[in-house]
């Protein structure tokens, strides 16, 4: 059995799946609870689906794990960048909490995106120090 990067007792494949499912669950919850009919309330799910798929592809085709994890990390960066939109409202002097659900989603994307990218970076560094081939 080959070595894998583990963070808090979970592999990166598992973290990726958990993060993807979490984004999808967040979007569904916010959309249902607020009764939102706006497509923008589903943006976290639009990012979560490819992240989830990359985690599943890692498990299905582990020989290509590098590409799957790099794509997942890219979507994590996009989530982080999407969360930065919260500051655009602040800079314009608008009340960013006029829509609490939208602001909470942006904050969630910001925090979870930076967290996911940070553990991805840690796993990439680990992989460089522990080559499998």
C-alpha positions in Angstrom: 0.0 0.0 0.0 1.4 3.4 -1.0 1.7 6.3 1.4 -0.7 9.1 1.2 -0.9 12.6 2.7 -3.2 12.5 5.8 -4.7 15.5 7.5 -6.7 15.0 10.7 -6.8 11.3 9.9 -8.4 11.7 6.5 -6.8 11.4 3.0 -7.0 14.3 0.5 -9.5 12.2 -1.5 -11.8 12.1 1.5 -11.3 15.8 2.3 -12.1 16.7 -1.3 -15.3 14.6 -1.3 -16.3 16.1 2.1 -15.7 19.7 0.9 -17.6 19.1 -2.4 -20.6 17.6 -0.5 -20.5 20.5 2.0 -20.6 23.1 -0.7 -23.6 21.4 -2.3 -25.3 21.0 1.0 -24.7 24.6 1.9 -26.2 25.8 -1.4 -29.2 23.5 -1.1 -29.8 24.6 2.6 -29.6 28.3 1.9 -31.7 28.1 -1.2 -34.4 26.1 0.5 -34.4 28.0 3.9 -34.5 31.4 2.2 -36.9 30.3 -0.6 -34.4 31.8 -3.0 -35.2 31.4 -6.7 -32.0 33.1 -7.8 -29.4 30.9 -9.5 -26.7 32.7 -7.5 -27.7 31.0 -4.3 -26.5 27.8 -6.0 -23.0 29.1 -6.8 -21.5 27.0 -3.9 -23.0 23.9 -5.4 -21.7 24.8 -8.8 -18.2 24.8 -7.3 -18.9 21.8 -5.1 -19.9 19.4 -7.9 -16.6 19.5 -9.7 -14.7 19.3 -6.4 -16.8 16.3 -5.4 -16.2 14.7 -8.8 -12.4 15.2 -8.5 -12.4 13.5 -5.2 -14.4 10.6 -6.6 -12.1 10.4 -9.7 -9.1 10.2 -7.3 -10.7 7.1 -5.8 -11.7 5.6 -9.1 -8.5 6.4 -11.0 -5.7 6.9 -8.5 -3.0 6.7 -11.1 -4.1 10.2 -12.2 -4.4 11.5 -8.7 -2.2 14.5 -9.4 -4.4 15.9 -12.1 -7.6 15.3 -10.1 -6.2 17.1 -7.0 -4.8 20.0 -9.0 -8.2 20.5 -10.6 -9.9 20.3 -7.2 -7.4 22.9 -5.8 -8.2 25.2 -8.7 -11.9 25.1 -7.8 -10.9 25.7 -4.2 -9.1 28.9 -5.4 -12.2 29.9 -7.3 -14.3 29.4 -4.2 -11.9 31.6 -2.2 -12.0 34.3 -4.9 -15.8 34.2 -5.0 -15.8 34.8 -1.3 -13.7 37.9 -1.7 -16.8 39.5 -3.3 -17.9 40.2 0.3 -15.2 42.9 0.4 -16.4 44.5 -2.8 -19.6 45.4 -1.0 -17.7 46.7 2.0 -15.4 48.8 -0.2 -18.4 50.4 -2.0 -19.9 51.4 1.4 -22.9 49.1 1.0 -24.6 47.2 3.8 -23.2 43.7 3.0 -25.6 42.2 5.5 -28.7 43.6 3.7 -28.9 40.0 2.3 -27.6 37.9 5.2 -27.8 34.6 3.3 -25.7 35.9 0.4 -23.2 37.5 2.8 -23.0 34.3 4.8 -22.4 32.3 1.6 -19.6 34.6 0.5 -18.0 34.4 3.9 -18.3 30.6 3.9 -16.7 30.5 0.4 -13.9 32.8 1.6 -13.0 30.8 4.7 -13.6 27.3 3.4 -11.8 28.1 0.1 -8.7 29.3 1.8 -8.8 26.3 4.2 -9.2 23.8 1.4 -6.4 25.4 -0.7 -4.2 25.4 2.4 -4.5 21.7 2.9 -4.1 21.1 -0.8 -0.9 23.0 -0.7 0.3 21.0 2.3 -0.5 17.8 0.4 1.4 19.0 -2.7 4.4 19.8 -0.6 4.2 16.4 1.1 4.0 14.7 -2.3 7.1 16.5 -3.5 9.0 15.4 -0.4 7.7 11.8 -0.6 7.7 10.7 -4.2 5.9 7.5 -5.0 7.8 6.5 -8.1 
